[in-house]
Amino acid sequence: MAIWTQILSWALICSLAQGFIVYAALWLILKLLPGSSAATKYKCSLAALSLLLLWFGLTLRQQLHYVAAGDAFPLSDLSTTGAAPLPGTFAGLTAGLPALPGLRSVFPYLAAAYLTGLVFMLLRLSGGIRQLAGLRTKGLEMPDAALYESLQALKLRLQLKRRVRLMVSVRARVPMVIGFLKPVILLPAASVLNLSATQLETILLHELAHIKRQDFLVNMLQTIAETILFFNPFVWLISGIIRREREYCCDDLVLAHTSERVSYARALTALAGLDNAVLAVAATGRPGHLMQRIRRIVELKKSPFSYSRIAAAVLILVLIIFTASRVSHSFAMVKSEFIGGTLLSGSTTNAAGANSE
């Protein structure tokens, strides 16, 4: 079995356990802070996803370090290799796996399945990039002067100094933002015709909020994390929270700069059920979250601030991280000691047998 297959498969298995730990911590924090702002929940969720990606990379790096330290032993029974793996090396930390021969036997299939899925996700990502490029360059029309003046006024209201292009698209299904360095707001031709001037203003304000918060760049980085860790269900659960809270953050920013709460809700209702590009940040967000957003906009209330809940959430997060690190360390030490004890016992038995002869 190739060493890279063992390294990758072990990292994939560890990532599932890491995902459970991180998602459990995030879930507890969000439960303890039900009244916190959407911005706080968004930052916590984004930190959780970043931690998972970093943890996966560190796991791969750790296994590669074991190999570079001189570990040339594959994951195989010690009785067949006839050699003792060094404590603390890759083989030393994973030699306890002979007790799970079924797990070791599926390592090549795990690695092959991951690489196949990764290729598919990369093709999906490249397709999304091509889709955005087509939306940005084809089927565009200049907006009328009144719409452009409304955009400039809204930029002043948000204190947004970046240059933003506004185009009417015959290919876009929903209003969306494309680009980070040179952002473009695309308004579907149908929405320009069917929405009132007030409703269009609230939608433009929402898209400007995405630009002010640099959500397009964050969404791209989030999509890359989903591509690399596509096999981990906890990544998708956390990512769903991020997308939901991102739209809530923009809704809050819109409502902070306009009194047209009902018009904004009606505009989102008119756009409900429409598709959006995978990598773009659209006014509608995810279809499953849209009705929750509309209800939240209409019924939005201030929640009381609680220092005790925040302190409890931070304490739980610290305890979970500390426990996870201790469990990982203890697991490695137990396996190393088990291997050493097994080898020592085997050597003693062999020596006794030689003396008796």
N, C-alpha and C positions, 0 to 999 in steps of 0.2 A: 504494500500500500504506500503510495507517495506521501511524503511528509507534509506537502502543502494541503493534501486532502484532509489529513488529520487535523492540521492547524485550523483550516477553514471550518470544518464540521464542528470542532470543539467550540469555536467562537460563535457559531450559529446557535448551538445548544445553550451556551452561556447567555447569549443575547435574549433568549426567551425568559430565562430566570431574571435577568436584569430588567427586562420590560415589565414583568410582574411587580417587581419591587418599586420601580419608579412610578408606575401607574397607580399602585396602591397608595403610595405617598401622596401623589397628586390628588387622588380621589378623597383621601382623608382631609387634605388641606382645603379643598373646595367645599367639602361638607361642613368643615368647621368655620368657613368664611362665606356663608350663604349671602350675606349682605355686602360683600366687598364689591368694588367697582369692576366693570368689564375689563378695564385696563390691567388691574391687578391679576385677575384670573388669566388674562391673555399672557402676561409676562411669566406667570408660574407655569403655564402649559408650554410656552415656548422654551423655557429653561429645562423642563422635563424632556422635551424632544431632543434638545441639544445635548443633554446629559446622556441620553440613550445612544446617540450617534458617537459621542466621545468615548463612552464606555466600550462600545463595540470596537472602535479603533484601538483603544488601549489593550483590549483583550488580544487582538491580532498581534499587536506590537510585543506584548508579553510573551506569547508563544514563539514568535520569531526570535526574541531574545534568548529563549531557552535553546533553540536550535543553534543560534550563533555562538552560544556558550560551549558548544561541543557535543550536544545531544544528537547523536546520529541513529538512535534506536527507534524503530517504528513501534506502533502500538501492537505488540504481539505478545503471546505468552512467553514468560521468562524461560519456561522449560524448553522452548524451541530455539531461543536465541542463545542460551547458555551464557549470558553476560548480565551483569548487574547495572541497571540504570543509575546514574548519579542522582542523589537526593537534590531536589530543587530544580532539576532539568525538566524538559517537556515530558520525556518518557517517565521520569520519576514521579511527576505529578499526575500522570494519566495511566500509570501501570496498574492502578486499582481497577481499571476497566475490564480485565479478563473475567471478573465476576459478572460482567454484563456482555457476554460475547455477541448477543443479538444487536446491541448498540454499536459495537465496533464494526460489525459486518455491514451496517447500513451507511457507514461514513462515506464511501465512494458515491453512493446514490444521493446522499444529502448534498455533497459538493456539486455533483452534476446537476441536481435539481435547482440548486441556488444559482449556478452560473447560467442555466437555461432561463430561469425567471429573470435574472438580471439583464440578459440580452433583450428579453421581451420588454422589460420596463424601460431600458434605454431607447429602444425603438419607439415606445410610446412617448417618451420625453422628447425625442427628436421630432416626432410627428406633431406634438403640441407646439414646439418652437416654430416649425414650418407653418402651422395654422396661424399663429400670431403674426408671423411675417406677412402672410397673405392678407390678413385683416388690416394690417397697418399700411399696406401699399396698394390694395386693389379695392375697387368699388367705393371710392371716397368722394364726397362732395363737400364744398365749403358751406359752413352754416350761414344763416342770415345775420345781418349786422346786429339785430336786437339780441340774438342769442349770444353772440360774441361779447357784446357789452355787458350782458348779465354775467358772463364768466369772469370778466375783469373785475366787476364789482364784488363778486363772491371771493375772489382771490384777496382783495383788500380786506374783506371782512375776516378772512381766516389768517391774515398777515402772511400769505404765501407769496414769496418773491420769485419763485422759480418760473421759468418760461414753460407754459403749458399750451399745447396745440389742442384745438377742438375741431373734430371732423364729424360729418354725418356719413354713416356707413350703410350701404345697402346689403352687406353681408353679415354684419353683427346682429345677433338676436336680442341682446340686452345691452344697456350702457355698461361700459367697461373702461379700465385703464390699461394701457400697454406701454411698457418701457419704464426705465428707471432714470437714466441720464437725460433722456429727452422724452418725457412722458406725453402720451397722446390720449385724449378722452374721445372715445367713439360713442356716438349716439345713433341708435338704429333709426332709420328713416321712419319706420312705423311709429316709434315712440314720439318723435318730433311732431307727427301729425295728430296723434291720439291723446297726448297729454297736454294739459293746460300749461300756461306760462309759469304759474306758481309751482306746479308739480315738476316741471322741467328744472326749475331753479333748485328745488330740494334734491333732485337726482344729481345735478351738477355739483351741489355742495357735498353730497356723499362721495362722489368720485374725487373731488379735490381733497377730501379728508383722507382718502387712500394715498394720494400723492404726498400730502403733508406728513403722513405717518410712515412713508416709504414701504408700503405694504407689498408693492410689486416685487421688490428685491427680497423681502422676507418670504414671500410666497414661492419664489423661485428656489431659495435655499431649503424651504420646507419640502418642496417637491423632490429635490435632490436627496434629502434624508429619506423620504418615502421610497425613492427608487432603490437606494442602497439597502434599506431595512424592510423591504416589501414583505418579507416572510413573517415579520413579527406582528401579530394582531394588536399588541398593545401600542405599537407605533401608530396604527390607523385610528385607534381609539383616542389617543392624545392629539393626533392631527385633526380629528374631527372637532375636538374642543377648541383648538386654536382657530380653526376657520369660523366657528360659531362666534367666539368671543371677539374675533377681529371685526366682524360685521357689527356686533354690538357696540364696539368702540367707535366705529364710524357713525353709527346711529346716534350715539350720545353726543358726538361732535356736531352732527347736523342739528340736533335739537338744542344744543347750546348756542347756536348762531341763527336760529330762526324760530318763529312762533307758529309756523305752519305745520303743526304736528299732524293734523287730520289730512292735510293735502299730501304730506309725505307718506303716510300710511296708505292712502288711496293710490298714489303713484306706484308703490311697491306691489299693491294688490293687482294693478293693471299689468304689471310685468311678471306676475306669478306664472309658473309653469313653463317659462321659456328657458332654453338651454344657454350655457355660456361656455367660453373657451376654457380649457383645462388650466392653463397657466395664467390667464388674465384674472384681475381682481374686479369682479362685476358688482353692480348695485344690488342684484338679487341674492348673491351668495349661493349657498347650496339650497336646492329646491325644498328639502326636508326641513330646513331651518326658517324658511321665509315666513310662514304663518306664525311661528313663535316670535319672530322679530316684529311683525305687525302688531301682535297682541302686546308685546313689551312696549312698543312705541306709544300705543294708546293708553296703557295702564301703568306707565313708568312711575315708580315712587322711590323716594330716597330711603335707603336702608340705614339703620343706626350703626354707628361705628363702634367696634368693640375691641379694645386692646387685649382683653383676656383671651378672646378667640384667636387673635393673631399670635399671641404668645404660645397658646396651646398648639397651633398649627406649626409654628417654628420648632417647638420642642419635639413634636412627633416626627417632623422631617429629620431633625438631627439624630433622633434615636433610631429611626429606620436606616439611615445611611451608616451610622456607627455599627448597628447590628449586622447589616449586610457585609460590611468590611471585615468584621470579626468572624462571621460565619465562613466567608471565603477563605480567610487566612487559616482558620481551624481546619477546614476541609482539606486544604493543601497539606497542612502539617500531619493530619491523621493519615492521609494516603502515603505520605513519605515515610512515616513511622511504620505503617503497615507493610510497605515494601521492604524497608530495612529489616523488620522483624522476620518476614517471610524468608528473605535471602539468608539471614543469619541462621535461622532454623534449618534451612536447606543445607547450608555449608556444614553445620554441626553434624547433621545426619550423614552426609557424605563422608565426613572425616571418620565418624564412628564406624561406618561400614568398611572403610579402608583399613582401619586398625584391626577390625575383627578378622579380615582376610589375612 
